[in-house]
Amino acid sequence: MPHMRDHLADNLNRVQSEIAAACRRAGRLPSEVKLVAVTKYAELTEVRRLTELGVVDLGESRPQQLSERADQLSAGVQWHFIGHLQRNKVKPVLSHAVLIHSVDSLRLLERISAVAEEMSLRPRVLLEVNVSGETSKNGISNDELRSQWDVFQAVPNVEITGLMTMAPLVDDPETARPVFRQLRLLRDELTIRSLSHVKLTELSMGMSGDFAIAIEEGATLIRIGSRLFASP
Ligand SMILES: *Cc1c(COP(=O)(O)O)cnc(C)c1O
């Protein structure tokens, strides 16, 4: 199906040039920003085509679909888990994901730690922060993370490598800028108070509508779905 490949290639080219432009504006290198293709609404055939075009980091938000797709598509691919994770679904996600972006409570982190120990794993995770404070959003509040940071970073069997956030969905992406900036400042603040083995290098922020602004504000992982898979 060459048409499918063409529109995916076009979408990818446009996204990649917008990534490059945002990096230029911010004085950053494109190699500092990893594109995670969010595949939750895409057909498997499309996902496969995208990997043939060189996108090897893929994100799913439901454990069931992650497991199925990781079984179908694994060679050379790195799966990221980006959705709300229930405590009883930790095991399958740990079996498949290289990074969990969405650890949204201390309880969940402790559960991941316990399951990781059973599986002899040391998974990489990001803590999801509800920067905007919207009650509809998952995530740890800025204040809770500040006050509990010593408890979070002492949890064993996990490697906390950064923070993640979702900006409010609004028409003007500039509205997201202060949210992204606050996540970066919170990361900087926690870094000063981090144990020597904890390195908060990753900021997972920015989606189809606001990734350019997230890159300007320091994103190292951007999670893009609809812009990549949209039909022409
Ligand atoms: C769906 C989803 C995305 C991608 O959203 P798009 O607007 O389609 O790019 C990114 N992050 C999370 C957590 C998601 O659930």
The ligand as an SDF file (V2000), in Angstrom:
LIG
                    3D

 15 15  0  0  0  0  0  0  0  0999 V2000
   -2.5120   10.1270   23.1530 C   0  0  0  0  0  0  0  0  0  0  0  0
   -1.3650   10.6610   23.9250 C   0  0  0  0  0  0  0  0  0  0  0  0
   -0.3740   11.4430   23.3030 C   0  0  0  0  0  0  0  0  0  0  0  0
   -0.4050   11.8170   21.8310 C   0  0  0  0  0  0  0  0  0  0  0  0
   -1.4100   12.7450   21.5660 O   0  0  0  0  0  0  0  0  0  0  0  0
   -1.5380   13.4370   20.1360 P   0  0  0  0  0  0  0  0  0  0  0  0
   -2.2150   14.7240   20.4390 O   0  0  0  0  0  0  0  0  0  0  0  0
   -2.3310   12.5170   19.2830 O   0  0  0  0  0  0  0  0  0  0  0  0
   -0.1630   13.6590   19.6080 O   0  0  0  0  0  0  0  0  0  0  0  0
    0.6860   11.8720   24.0750 C   0  0  0  0  0  0  0  0  0  0  0  0
    0.7810   11.5690   25.3920 N   0  0  0  0  0  0  0  0  0  0  0  0
   -0.1510   10.8400   26.0190 C   0  0  0  0  0  0  0  0  0  0  0  0
    0.0110   10.5550   27.4680 C   0  0  0  0  0  0  0  0  0  0  0  0
   -1.2540   10.3710   25.3130 C   0  0  0  0  0  0  0  0  0  0  0  0
   -2.1880    9.6330   25.9570 O   0  0  0  0  0  0  0  0  0  0  0  0
  1  2  1  0
  2  3  1  0
  2 14  2  0
  3  4  1  0
  3 10  2  0
  4  5  1  0
  5  6  1  0
  6  7  2  0
  6  8  1  0
  6  9  1  0
 10 11  1  0
 11 12  2  0
 12 13  1  0
 12 14  1  0
 14 15  1  0
M  END
$$$$
